[in-house]
C-alpha cells in the first residue's frame, strides 16, 4: 500500500505518522485509538485501490485551460510540429508554472480527436526517472499487458508495441537536464532511425534537455502578457466591473507581483475570491508579495512562485485544510488519487483528532477540506473522482512541510516535554536507537 510513495518524500509521511506514534505513549489516547480501530473494523471498510489511468490524455480535464492570444500561436506551432512526419522528438520549454503540461495535453487531445494519432499517451518523468513507472504508464494507456514478461524484457515488448505501425504520440512530461539522463532504449521508446509511427513530445524547464535529447524542433513557451495575467486574475478572484476602482488597482498590483505565471496567479487570486469587502486581506497579500524573500535551497527562478504559493497556503487559515495540503504532497509527482484513498490516509496518520468520528465523518471532513484546496487552485480535479497536485505546487508544499514540521528527539527530556506540551502534529518524532 505504501508503494505509491516516492522515496524522496517518505520523510514527510513519517513526520505525520510519527506524530500519532508519540500519542500512543499516553495510555488513555492509546485506549481510545484501539477502541476506534475496533469500531472501524465493524464498519464496511473495503479495500480501496488507487484508480488506474484511463487510456491516453482523454482523462485530462480542459476546465483550467484558457486560450490566451499569446498561447494561440504556440498552440498552432506545436500542433503543426507534431503533424510533421519529419519531426520525431519535439521539445516544449518554459519556466515552471507557465502551463507546459496543460498545453501539451490540450494539443495531444486535439490530435487524437482529429485522428492524427491512434493513441496519445503521457507520463511524468521528473528529476529521478523511474523506468518501470514510465513503462507502466505508457503500456497501460496502450492496453499492453506484461503478463509473464520478465522485467529485463519489458523494454523489448514496449518497443515492439510502439513500432507496430500505429501512429502513437508519447508525451514525456517534466524531463530534467540534471540527474540521470532519460534512456529511451532502457524504457523501450524507439530511436530516431526506426520510430515508424511513434512520435515523442518532451516538456522541460531547461533548453539543455533538448540539446541532450537532440530534439528535431523546440518550442519555447513564454510568460503570458500583463493584460492576460490581469484577465486571469479577474476570473479566478471573481472580480466584476462593478468593483471599486481602488480594489481593481490593488488587484492589478497583486497580479503584477505574480510575475505573469499562471500557477501563481490562479493560487493567489483564488485565495482572495469572495474577499472583495475585506480590502485588508488584499493589502496583506500585496505587502507579503512585495517583501523580498530568501529561500534556502530553492532555485532563483521559482522563488517568486514559491512565495505566491506560501501566501496562498497561509490564506487557507483552517488547520485541517492546511494539513491536507501538506499531506497531498507525499504522493508521487502527477499521481492521481481518490477521496476514499485520502480518507484512509488521513485516518492512518491521525490528521483528524476527534476520538468519536466514524469513517463517514472523516470522509466528509476530507471532502470539505479537499473542496477548499480545489477552490484555492492548490489541488487539481482530474475528474469527478480523482485529484492530483501540480508539480510546482507539490514542490512548494514539500518545502513548506520541511520548514514547518519540526523534529523532536524523544530521548531528549526537554524536547520530549516540548512535544507533549504543544500540538504533536507539527513534530517529527525521533527515537534513540
Secondary structure as GFF3:
##gff-version 3
##sequence-region A 1 433
A	DSSP	three_ten_helix	2	4	.	.	.	ID=ss1
A	DSSP	three_ten_helix	7	9	.	.	.	ID=ss2
A	DSSP	alpha_helix	10	23	.	.	.	ID=ss3
A	DSSP	alpha_helix	27	42	.	.	.	ID=ss4
A	DSSP	three_ten_helix	56	59	.	.	.	ID=ss5
A	DSSP	alpha_helix	69	83	.	.	.	ID=ss6
A	DSSP	beta_strand	89	93	.	.	.	ID=ss7
A	DSSP	alpha_helix	100	113	.	.	.	ID=ss8
A	DSSP	beta_strand	119	126	.	.	.	ID=ss9
A	DSSP	alpha_helix	131	142	.	.	.	ID=ss10
A	DSSP	three_ten_helix	151	153	.	.	.	ID=ss11
A	DSSP	alpha_helix	154	162	.	.	.	ID=ss12
A	DSSP	beta_strand	168	175	.	.	.	ID=ss13
A	DSSP	alpha_helix	184	187	.	.	.	ID=ss14
A	DSSP	three_ten_helix	192	194	.	.	.	ID=ss15
A	DSSP	beta_strand	198	204	.	.	.	ID=ss16
A	DSSP	alpha_helix	207	213	.	.	.	ID=ss17
A	DSSP	beta_strand	217	220	.	.	.	ID=ss18
A	DSSP	alpha_helix	226	237	.	.	.	ID=ss19
A	DSSP	alpha_helix	245	257	.	.	.	ID=ss20
A	DSSP	alpha_helix	262	271	.	.	.	ID=ss21
A	DSSP	alpha_helix	279	290	.	.	.	ID=ss22
A	DSSP	alpha_helix	300	316	.	.	.	ID=ss23
A	DSSP	alpha_helix	319	328	.	.	.	ID=ss24
A	DSSP	beta_strand	337	338	.	.	.	ID=ss25
A	DSSP	alpha_helix	339	349	.	.	.	ID=ss26
A	DSSP	alpha_helix	359	375	.	.	.	ID=ss27
A	DSSP	beta_strand	380	381	.	.	.	ID=ss28
A	DSSP	beta_strand	386	388	.	.	.	ID=ss29
A	DSSP	alpha_helix	391	404	.	.	.	ID=ss30
A	DSSP	beta_strand	406	409	.	.	.	ID=ss31
A	DSSP	alpha_helix	413	421	.	.	.	ID=ss32
A	DSSP	three_ten_helix	424	426	.	.	.	ID=ss33
A	DSSP	beta_strand	427	430	.	.	.	ID=ss34
###
